[in-house]
Amino acid sequence: MKIPFKFIALLIFISNFTSEFVLAQDKPFNEDFSSYQTGASPRSIKTNGAAIVEHPTGQEGKWLLVKNQATYKINRLTPFPAKFTLEFDVLGAAEQGNEIGPVCFGFVKDNAAREHLSNAGAFVQLHYNDGDAVNIGNYDLKKEVGTTFDLISTLNKPLHVKLVVNGTEMAVYLDDTKLADTELFAPKAAKYFYLSGPWEYKQGAKLYVSNFKTTL
């Protein structure tokens, strides 16, 4: 039986689309903003606020300035796979911790950048204003872990974050110190990364993020 040409073409299209979807889903995200001029808005990031690349005084490389009341997401169509590691650096530029409100990051079920998110999905929240408080959890799962890390000592230098995701579990590291390793996702939950700036800064304080690296 002769197969119609249009049917063959449709099969090829579906096959190519499926392959591209899988590749997009499994493609690592690595971004240090070095390819952008200062003042530029990186195409790799989407936000409900403003995304601006800067070179903070006294720091190496380029960084994304995190505006208050703004949430930032990775500009990708598909979620991260079930198993991966995401690392990045956070830079709190301030004289005192109480000049920076709580900073939140984690993973949610969609990649829309419509509003400022706080403690959404599987989250980690850094309380610079409290000095050392870190909250980790997922309110949808009725789970929250309170722990501590000396955030004040990290001001004006990069704080390295590592999130190791394995199915429903996530391990959280700050500067190679493990703060948690627990269930933070529902089975088969989609995982889109977000980072939210504080509701407000004081005394000219700023927050930056850079050096994203994923391992799949």
C-alpha positions in Angstrom: 0.0 0.0 0.0 1.3 3.4 -1.0 1.6 5.8 1.9 0.4 9.4 1.0 3.2 12.0 0.9 1.3 14.3 3.2 1.1 11.6 5.9 4.9 11.0 5.6 5.6 14.7 5.9 3.3 14.8 9.0 5.2 12.0 10.6 8.6 13.7 9.9 7.2 17.0 11.4 6.0 15.2 14.6 9.3 13.4 15.0 11.3 16.6 14.6 9.1 18.5 17.0 9.3 15.8 19.6 13.1 15.7 19.3 13.4 19.5 19.6 11.1 19.4 22.6 13.2 16.8 24.4 16.4 18.6 23.5 14.9 21.9 24.8 13.8 20.2 28.0 17.2 18.7 28.6 19.3 21.7 27.5 21.5 23.1 30.3 21.1 26.7 31.3 24.5 28.5 31.8 24.5 32.3 32.0 27.0 34.7 33.4 25.8 37.7 31.4 29.3 38.2 29.9 27.9 38.4 26.4 25.9 41.5 27.3 26.9 45.1 27.6 26.2 46.8 30.9 22.8 48.4 30.9 21.5 45.7 28.5 18.4 43.5 29.2 19.4 39.8 28.8 17.2 37.7 26.5 17.8 34.7 28.7 15.7 36.2 31.5 12.1 37.2 31.8 10.6 39.4 34.5 7.6 41.4 35.6 10.0 44.2 36.4 13.3 45.4 34.8 16.2 43.1 33.9 19.5 45.1 33.7 23.1 43.9 33.5 25.6 45.7 35.7 29.2 45.3 36.8 29.1 45.9 40.5 32.1 47.8 41.9 34.8 45.6 43.3 33.3 42.4 41.8 34.4 40.1 38.9 32.2 39.7 35.9 28.7 40.9 35.1 25.6 40.5 37.2 21.8 40.9 36.8 20.5 43.7 39.1 17.5 42.3 41.1 14.9 45.0 41.5 12.6 45.2 44.5 9.1 43.7 43.9 10.4 41.9 40.8 10.5 38.2 40.0 12.9 36.8 37.5 12.6 33.5 35.5 14.6 31.7 33.0 13.3 32.4 29.5 12.7 28.8 28.4 9.6 27.0 27.1 9.9 23.7 28.9 10.5 22.8 32.6 13.6 21.4 34.0 13.8 17.5 34.0 13.1 15.4 37.0 16.8 15.2 38.0 19.2 18.1 37.7 21.5 20.5 39.7 21.2 24.3 39.4 23.9 26.5 40.8 24.2 30.3 40.9 25.7 33.2 42.9 23.8 35.9 44.9 25.5 39.1 45.8 23.9 41.3 48.6 25.5 44.8 48.4 24.7 46.6 51.6 26.3 47.9 54.8 23.9 46.0 57.0 21.6 43.0 56.6 18.5 44.9 57.6 18.8 47.0 54.4 17.7 44.0 52.3 14.3 42.4 52.7 13.7 38.7 52.4 14.9 37.2 49.1 13.2 34.1 47.7 14.0 31.6 45.0 12.8 28.1 44.0 10.6 26.3 41.5 7.0 26.8 40.4 4.6 25.0 38.0 4.6 27.6 35.2 6.9 30.1 33.7 4.7 33.2 33.5 6.3 36.4 34.9 3.2 38.3 35.7 3.7 39.2 39.4 6.1 39.3 42.3 6.3 35.8 43.9 7.1 35.1 47.6 7.4 31.6 49.0 5.8 30.1 45.9 6.2 26.5 45.0 9.3 24.8 46.3 11.0 27.8 47.9 14.1 28.9 49.7 13.9 32.3 51.5 16.9 34.2 52.7 16.2 36.6 55.6 19.1 39.1 55.4 17.1 41.4 57.7 17.2 38.7 60.4 20.9 38.0 60.0 20.8 34.3 59.7 17.3 32.9 59.1 16.6 30.7 56.1 13.2 29.1 55.4 12.8 26.2 53.0 9.5 24.5 52.1 6.5 24.1 49.9 3.2 25.4 51.4 1.2 23.3 48.9 2.7 20.2 50.6 2.2 21.8 54.0 6.0 21.7 54.5 8.4 24.2 55.9 11.9 23.9 57.4 13.4 26.7 59.4 17.2 26.8 59.6 20.1 29.2 59.9 23.1 30.4 57.9 25.3 33.4 58.6 24.0 35.7 55.8 25.6 38.8 57.2 29.1 37.5 56.6 28.2 37.0 52.9 27.4 40.7 52.3 29.4 42.3 49.5 30.7 39.0 48.3 29.2 36.2 46.2 27.1 33.7 48.1 27.1 30.4 46.2 23.7 28.5 45.9 23.4 24.9 44.8 20.0 23.2 44.4 20.1 19.5 43.7 16.8 18.2 42.5 16.0 14.5 42.3 12.3 13.8 41.5 10.3 15.0 44.5 13.4 15.7 46.6 15.6 18.8 46.7 18.9 19.4 48.6 19.8 23.0 49.4 23.4 24.2 49.8 24.7 27.7 50.6 28.5 28.0 50.2 28.8 24.2 50.3 26.9 23.9 53.6 23.9 21.6 53.3 20.8 23.2 54.9 18.2 20.7 53.8 17.5 17.6 51.8 13.8 16.8 51.8 10.7 16.3 49.8 9.6 19.6 48.2 7.7 18.6 45.0 4.6 16.7 44.2 5.1 13.7 41.9 5.5 14.8 38.3 5.4 18.5 39.2 6.7 20.9 36.5 9.8 22.8 37.7 10.4 26.3 36.5 13.0 28.4 38.3 12.3 31.8 39.8 14.1 34.4 41.9 12.3 37.2 43.6 13.9 40.4 44.9 12.8 41.8 48.3 9.7 44.0 48.7 12.0 46.9 49.5 15.6 47.9 49.9 16.9 50.5 52.3 19.9 53.0 52.3 20.7 52.2 48.7 21.3 48.5 49.2 21.2 46.2 46.1 21.0 42.6 45.2 22.6 40.9 42.2 22.5 37.3 40.7 24.9 35.7 38.2 26.9 32.6 37.2 24.0 30.2 36.6 25.1 26.7 35.8 23.0 23.6 35.4 24.1 19.9 35.4 21.6 17.4 34.0 
